[in-house]
């Protein structure tokens, strides 16, 4: 297999099909000729979400092998949009690659104070969640509801950590070691780093010191030695609370300093629930949790175990909450007073899922969003990472100046001909609206002459997402709108080559689906965008 | 009787007085509101129902029925917890792994001091407060309906299908460490959360704790969800964007209008607003402390207006007839219904106090500057209180006048109008007109209504419904003058078909085992007026048995005239294969609820009617082609074939059990064979006909239950996560 080529003027884009996750390889012509300039945007997948083509699993090893051949193992620019499993976990396989530059969002900058603060909060939140997860695991035994919740939380936690082992305790160890907290579980522990962190550090190492941390709207970037290319960074925003958990931003910068956050309060409970199993997460977190986490003075309360003894308080708790069901002896059509289906031992832990979702959403909003412009025609390739609402709304908060002319997000989005759909097509990662609306949305994209070429890439394995993770990716209403706008030109990881919609003429369709422009293989979809 | 199953009732000659926070603890910390922070409310005195001889329920109609002999002891039947007839407070805090000791409200010290003094630090006061507010709410429903209320059944699906009676709603005041509270239909429980305040601003102190179980509004809101679920569990099945929104709105309405009945707040707010209740007032604001602590900057919801977050200025929200076209999130959509009802309240109130303003201003109606006279405050408050009580009663009564599923705001308007015609035939104060005017301003109207006049908004009586069904069936116009004739005939026919049933032998197909066993124990042959003065469990059984007889009666309507009028289809050849059938391959009818309602039929007396809900089921498929194919299937579909969703259609009707006269007919928009309605539901479920917002709609139920909805399957959570950001 030969190297991947670039058009004389323009770009060639490969969307790899390694499962539910992102991996894009782009080739641009090099200034002064020679081998194309290669750009890799993310490489990751949700474990278990691989598709099968011709009886063979399309896995990351095959993809990386293909990239090796296509690039000769030399990549000019690697972009990591954000640190989530489905965007980074396969990067560990690029050990013998050479990267000239690595691009990250400012949120990864080790010297950025706001970024440091965000990372610290992220870590605290993960620890809290871990406590809840562990308590839920104790409850999950033989309880369908709790097992279900546990599975879903694990799926969300895995995004943050990158662990792909079903062994639940692995999550504990992964998080501990990734956060540089000494393992306290004795022999059971394994000092492995989280796969996300390992992959990130490998990339940073391979790229040497040529790391770039990008701020939105700060300046127009060039793409290494690529000819006729400009890059407009649109996100992530600096001015919104990216990791917004439930706590509004306090007057003194960040909440969580010296006062209880919602999550730590929740986690304190989770840790107490864990106490019985001898695992106090307060010790794990390396600090003591104060007794003040109890809502009332101890004089009012009875510990759970003693309260349920048959003679305690005239048997009130035993009789009404109880361990055994006491039915109405006269009639079994009256529900018993101490029915087990009325108990709430693990109900409160389900809010862990709420916290986990918020955390995920926060990290999604740290996505680096790049609009890559082909300068002759002004066509734009929009890579939105997993940006969700908060990130999208900020794209119009700044402008760029090119050759003395102001470029707004509205201008740039209007020229979009390729849109990498945000967050697998989830509900608020592609905003709905019209060209007239005041906020960036799908209606802003691909206007005027650019509409005729508008094409969308959805990185989703729909069946897997619905069945395993219970995520509705892509959301049917978004998919439908994209199909309508792109007149059928929509690629999706788990689907074969796009098919001609009824309302598109054969000649129009042939103008798109031809060997010059589109190539569909088991491993990838390839689209060529010409700049002339 | 065992301790778990004692029956008790409300003794109307005694009340229990309990102290509660009037709104929530936050009022105590402001000098302007500290005086109204605490109120003492009267709740029913629960005492033993000592066998059938002591016959008393709490309904207003029964006051006379309580004789001196009947109520000898008047001993409280309330147990520590408190655990009473309707609710049980079990204070388990699983996040802290502790139980809190239950309060005994019969402790003489507490009886002498109206219960514990309000305190955030004492969990026993929390128990007292949730008990007091839930009982006040329950009592309001009992009074409005004129019958005991029931919680939804616990369904056991094992070898056989059994519906269990659940005597008490359980209340967990400290169930969650989260900014939420909800009614759990599966656990028949209210779960309240508590959480730390993390915002630091003039309203909030970081590190303090907010208890949702100390918010009057949150308690009233959540118990209302439970009450609605008990009236009809299928009522919350999402088949259009109004269904969930209606539940939220209704719960808010109960919480809002209930506060008008308490002394203190209303008088203060009248004084503050100088009698103008359409300006900013606490009375229209819900869950103040919760809203401020969760970063809303103001109350969680406001029926009248909102605070501009930038300027901090409160602004009234003008009615917007297009607002509903743009909103699908249940709480927000519901807020328009709340606003519409609140506006109706204000219209009536303004009308009623007009003269008071003129009298007190020498006829000008223009108030001088400064505070208004305390006498005027009291008079205005009285008018406001009476108006609010009537509005709330209209709304609650309307629940019995709604179709059994697929409720829309427009249906609710029709239900309110119809219900009010029954309780308030001469509308002196213009309540019904106020509702029509206000709902029109908010763009709420029933589909297919030809005019917004009272006559065309009210549901049809049996005669009209019969004529309409016949006209549709025969495809011929029925002249207005003949309606009366046909209607009379229809009524006679109803009588006949019942007589026909009485001769028929028992036939148990399609009913649950419980019913059969219970029915076979009784000697009855038909449905009958219900005895409200018995233990609720006995009444529950009697209602179930009545359901069986109603079902029999409908299935044996040989002329198909009653079932046709009710919009039911029971002929095999008239229904597509996807309609659920019994063993004889007849489309089944399910009688879901038979509950008593007391109507004032003439100036001398009241008559017990039955509210009956009947439904049919049909398998729906998301793929229209598959639907067509399955509809045409020749041989009966397997019982295990459930389709992608269930489409339901049917009817609610009021029937006089003595003469079998059907009073009102509340049908769903289409019958079970209506493909257009099935298609509408399909389009709703797939999100095809939802309004466009900046986010792509995810509230379509096809996506609910996926990751975007947390709190598992709890549909009644105070906050849903999905629309934050």
Interface residues (C-beta under 8 A of the other chain):
Chain A: X145 X148 X149 X152 X156 X246 X247 X248 X250 X251 X252 X255 X259 X260 X261 X262 X265 X266 X269 X270 X272 X273 X275 X294 X295 X296 X297 X300 X301 X302 X303 X304 X307 X308 X313 X316 X317 X319 X320 X321 X326 X328 X329 X330 X331 X332 X333 X334 X335 X336 X337 X339 X341 X342 X343 X344 X345 X346 X347 X348 X350 X351 X353 X354 X357 X358 X361 X388 X389 X390 X427 X428 X430 X431 X432 X433 X437 X439 X441 X466 X469 X470 X471 X472 X475 X476 X477 X478 X481
Chain B: X1 X2 X3 X4 X5 X80 X81 X83 X88 X90 X92 X93 X94 X95 X96 X97 X98 X99 X100 X101 X102 X121 X122 X123 X124 X154 X162 X163 X164 X165 X166 X167 X170 X172 X174 X175 X176 X177 X178 X179 X180 X184 X186 X187 X188 X189 X191 X193 X194 X195 X196 X198 X199 X200 X201 X206 X207 X209 X211 X294 X295 X514 X518 X537 X541 X686 X687 X688 X690 X692 X693 X694 X695 X696 X697 X698 X700 X702 X703 X705 X706 X707 X708 X710 X711 X712 X721 X722 X725
